[in-house]
């Protein structure tokens, strides 16, 4: 059975039977990302990597398309959203002028000043819920499974050119951005500089562990430092830990290498190459988001209309809107001669027709975005493979440069197993 046929009936049932109590959505209170009031010194500007989000597909239901459809989870679309939302958050952070370079990259990307990750809990045309975590290079936790949820700003859907309107969930990205800024502002200039130093030294340690030893002190027993003991922001969110014994940094700088040290300069050059690789990855995801924006906006707009019709049907019988042209056959109309009841049945029939149209749109969009996801991930894997091969060679050269026995120069495991 095709995905569309298996998901369609469950989706229709969900659309017609799931209950809500509101007729529509009032535009939520608008959150605005805080902009930089003054120039931030370069040594205090943290670079940020937003990891591709976890699509939030329950493993227990991964093989059951109908069960997923009942929960309005469409795996191909969730995988696309996992990349789309990461880029939207990146764009919001970048637009505040509060950070250094802000990039989107896979979860495997390491040794960055600040890493932000997320998981999709709910995503539809009317509602978005994300769980966000963030930690810096020292192990200090900035956001600990913080829940962010918002109804759609319906004004985005009524815009003449919806793809050019503000994102309907811009509030979510703005709130995350503002919370990250609050966390950063809890750190003084010295701590921000240390975060940058730790990221650089951890990268150096990964390439030349012997030559880079002694620069960092690790205190694994203390656990990650937590920046805030704010109250739980929501009933289903992860509560920020309030444990004073865990408020020490887990990685600290004990000393810095000399600026003119040749090995340090070589490693810095390699790190710049690493940043260019991440820039390339980021450009892949940005291109994906740009290609996805128009069809995804249309999809969410359609989904929003369906959800609003569904919410209206739960309030009780109401006159059918004038744009509904679909009618139930005469033999299934209610036996009573009631225009009120006929209008209600007409409304349900129109919803059903619109829902079937939505399922057709869903299948077309799912096929389209799935191909784009496969493409961007294939590019990312090829770039990562090439980079790992390069680093394998660079590690060999660094060991040789230090006068150590470098041993045989072996390709990365992926390269050794690859068949051309």
Beta strands, then each sheet from edge to edge (+ up, - down):
strand 1: 48-51
strand 2: 102-105
strand 3: 114-123
strand 4: 127-136
strand 5: 141-151
strand 6: 216-218
strand 7: 251-253
sheet 1: 2+ 1+ 3+ 4- 5+
sheet 2: 6+ 7-
end
